[in-house]
Amino acid sequence: MAVKTDIEIARAARKQPIQEIGRMLGIPEAHLLPYGHDKAKVDQAFIASLGGRKRGKLILVTAINPTPAGEGKTTTTVGLGDGLNRIGKRAMICIREASLGPNFGMKGGAAGGGMAQVVPMEEMNLHFTGDFHAITSAHNLLSAMIDNHIYWGNELEIDERRIVWRRVMDMNDRALRDIVVGLGGVSNGFPRQTGFDITVASEVMAILCLANDLADLQRRLGDIVVAYRRDKTPIYCRDIKADGAMTVLLKDAMQPNLVQTLENNPAFVHGGPFANIAHGCNSVIATDTALRLTDYVVTEAGFGADLGAEKFFDIKCRKAGLKPDAAVIVATVRAMKMNGGVAKADLGAENVAAVRQGCPNLGRHIGNVQGFGVPVVVAINHFSGDTEAEIQAVKDYVADLGAEAILCKHWAEGSAGIVDLARKVAELADSGGADFAPLYPDEMGLFDKIEAVAKRIYHAEAVTADDAVREQLRVWEAAGYGHLPVCMAKTPYSFSADPTLRGAPTGHTVPVREVRLSAGAGFIVAICGAIMTMPGLPRHPAAEVIGLDDEGFVEGLF
Amino acid sequence: MAVKTDIEIARAARKQPIQEIGRMLGIPEAHLLPYGHDKAKVDQAFIASLGGRKRGKLILVTAINPTPAGEGKTTTTVGLGDGLNRIGKRAMICIREASLGPNFGMKGGAAGGGMAQVVPMEEMNLHFTGDFHAITSAHNLLSAMIDNHIYWGNELEIDERRIVWRRVMDMNDRALRDIVVGLGGVSNGFPRQTGFDITVASEVMAILCLANDLADLQRRLGDIVVAYRRDKTPIYCRDIKADGAMTVLLKDAMQPNLVQTLENNPAFVHGGPFANIAHGCNSVIATDTALRLTDYVVTEAGFGADLGAEKFFDIKCRKAGLKPDAAVIVATVRAMKMNGGVAKADLGAENVAAVRQGCPNLGRHIGNVQGFGVPVVVAINHFSGDTEAEIQAVKDYVADLGAEAILCKHWAEGSAGIVDLARKVAELADSGGADFAPLYPDEMGLFDKIEAVAKRIYHAEAVTADDAVREQLRVWEAAGYGHLPVCMAKTPYSFSADPTLRGAPTGHTVPVREVRLSAGAGFIVAICGAIMTMPGLPRHPAAEVIGLDDEGFVEGLF
């Protein structure tokens, strides 16, 4: 029997009308704004009505450092949600939306895989419910209003050389990274150098994902620092008077999107900030709403636990008052082997020694997450080539640390393949064993916060930074931004700043090359390496083969 | 009693669930893709199933040359649709979607006004069903793929100086009109000068509005000329291999959007190309679908009849095989006075002589439209300050031409105020008196086509053009584009190319400054004056006061 592709499985899904999925959650039809028959937004009035309800248990799915072997973090998130429902728990999942642009570069990202997927997959990889378009519009309205303000006399005395607010597009378009605008004479404004980022890198995206409601959204939008004067005093979005109109553009995008898994369990797919210059989690409003609608909410964070889980805990949970009850760290035998030094081409052969050698990467993530006061279980996402001995090696390693690793076959079997993990996660979450606390207190100095993450999470020896960087942090502290958490922009492929350094390196230094203020989102970004905020297309973009087939189905996107 | 604003009336509307509106048209729920509770797209399968049905009667609503006094063309279109339903006819309307960007500049445009509106008004002025965002994405994917092609070796030998495909954004952003992209070094590509237009000016918009179905859409997208080689041979979108992915991005945008009037009658609101460099009509697919679902379809065209009706007939009807059965020319007493030389400030005072003096503008439009073989009736859109004598002067003038002018009070009274016009329109349409033919045959030379429009519609003495323009037209004829119709880009405020020349001027010349090929849309654009394809924001953009009020309603947008 031929193995079905993800898209074939997704298309064969027996979807319930989205109103049925809403009914499972107790959402009346009038409060569900449908987008087609299989997607809907939950309206504001209904969400506001949930304020008094108790929150369910929050479960984070995170992972080891990503390798080219793949870990299946989203697949495990989806599988675990289905698994919890299978064992009789009321559960739902919360994951991020996909960015449109990159799908036309490399083969598009699905929402999970195999028998553990969220549907409708095609639409989630295309316009979905238009949230990212709304973010693009809101961001670029502010950009246009800044240049327009200067054009009409520049009453705010914006220094044209110090405009930090760029433009965005949800497209991989390297030609827009660095541009000069305002050419062509008097009627087109003042020429100046600027550029475009991809929409998911917009601070508006990070804000939307951290805001509690529309009032909080508008306040945060107003707080964005868009430029500076010659005397270096900041100019805010509020000064440009764009915050109200941006809120109007975002009012629907703020509402969580309800879809379903292949097994007809509910899922919120909402928001998708970058995981380097931003925090990489789905929206607070989706997670919080889910917690008030069900007993267990399974969510994920970007990249490995060193970046994703740390930001989930120190930024999202801190800001939203969320208290995670359990965490799942996803690992694969193949990824352990790669961490143990095996090349991708050689992953097919059994190599228990390499598995053992790679396990310290996993081990460090376990310790890190436990350090936040969150109980951990490891999910071994099964691949067909894994041998018994290799799987046992991972289990033994984890057991030696006093934790448990559970083999999961949700990719092949759906919820039936992940029942053991679901039982363990429910047990951990219900045990009351969690005692969550962020890594550092708000009052700690900004540079100390960076050091805390680098030393205690990355196990680095030291943090290096130019005087200019340290001085900038002091300026922000003096300006009242000292209480913000830090958002580390580091390679996801290693605990260190060197992407080739796998396993569990020690003795490394973390160089902070630049710091940026996201005053609306509410964090300071520490950039530790080259960060690309506008991708390019490959030599042969996927777009060249994307099209509609004779039956009107999308081909080439997956 | 205080007069209610358009938005107050719209918010008080008793909307039917969109499924009910679909049911009136015989569209099963499964074929109606809802966007919220009051908007829906009609799916492709259902539209394809209508192919064998007879088309209903097609009624065009057009107008005199626009003046600052306002004519109320959309209001009359909506009112007439409601009026036809009121007298027992099965009728629907087809109008254009609003562009997002300009709403943040000047006060936003509503869809009709008073008691003759389409709802939901707020959403139609914001993201609506995301069609324009899809067009933006499709357009910019092609742009990115062109620069990406050059980046990876330029196998097609694109001359970077001769790339005619720009980028688009649905925003008034003058700083993007003229830009240099690709700065910043090797990894960002080759610097070159280009710019952004507003999305409604995209050829993709014109294509979407002229395509019969998705296959036709993809063929037309493939036909777009994006650049030239050094030897001036054209490079097509198809050569860049973007046409398939663009079609995927546009597959939902191609489906007509169903909404309703205040009186719960069905309306398609779909597509919105510029009325200068493009043809300014809603989509062919919406009009054609409506014609197969009801007995009477009322639609409108951009600007006055010299531009809008001419393009509707010579481009849209010619290409789509549509045969209009009747036309309504909207006039107001106030606009007649302005055409007669009265300043806007003086419109309040009765001035029958000025009305009479302005009427020849109306008279020429009547003759022009009749010249296409389409029976005409004039709608006098009533304003409260109009006097009996002024109204009678218009009626008398029209009667002298052998036609009829009917006073309409739909703005104040809804369908009850437009019953007389509805009866007359139904009578004209049912009379079989129409014998539609476009102004010129396909075989006529391109310059001759321009002259035909200028002399027979604008009543110009001559057309002037540089040798370069004439030579370009010959080159296109030789390349096989000679059969295309011409799309005139001229000021809408006068029959001439001088916007200050009101009334019915004669003896003027029409200067063709530039010609452009829209090979995918299928027309040659003749530019007769300064045409702005990326608007700017005013000193105090509407965005400064747009926001959500305490109840979550949008304020400042209308």
Interface residues (C-beta under 8 A of the other chain):
Chain A: A30 L33 P34 Y35 G36 H37 Q44 L100 F104 L126 H127 G130 H133 A134 T136 S137 N140 L141 S143 A144 M145 D147 N148 Y151 W152 G153 R167 M169 D170 M171 N172 D173 R174 A175 L176 R177 D178 I179 V180 V181 G182 L183 G184 S187 N188 G189 Q193 G195 L214 Q218 K241 A242 D243 G244 A245 T247 V248 L249 K251 D252 G536 L537 R539 P541 A542 A543 E544 V545 I546 G547 L548 G552 V554 G556 L557
Chain B: A30 L33 P34 Y35 G36 H37 Q44 L100 F104 L126 H127 G130 H133 A134 T136 S137 N140 L141 S143 A144 M145 D147 N148 Y151 W152 R167 M169 D170 M171 N172 D173 R174 A175 L176 R177 D178 I179 V180 V181 G182 L183 G184 S187 N188 G189 Q193 G195 L214 Q218 K241 A242 D243 G244 A245 T247 V248 L249 K251 D252 G536 L537 R539 P541 A542 A543 E544 V545 I546 G547 L548 G552 V554 G556 L557
